[in-house]
């Protein structure tokens, strides 16, 4: 299990429509507001992404106190 720290940024990040639709289907619309101003270094995508991507990722475990817990071993 990896622990990935979350960094705050000033500029809001655009989220693709397909990810937004999955979030709405899960009923997690409230969490998006503050997560749009955060970034993580994703081991799956190998780039900086918003933690919103984690909510729909099969490797996502939990988010506690500014740290994403991820099951990805790649």
Secondary structure, DSSP 4 states (H G I P E B T S, - for coil): -EEEE-EE-SSPPP--HHHHHHHHHHT-HHHHHHHTTEEEEETTTTEEE-THHHHT-TTEEEEETTEEEE----
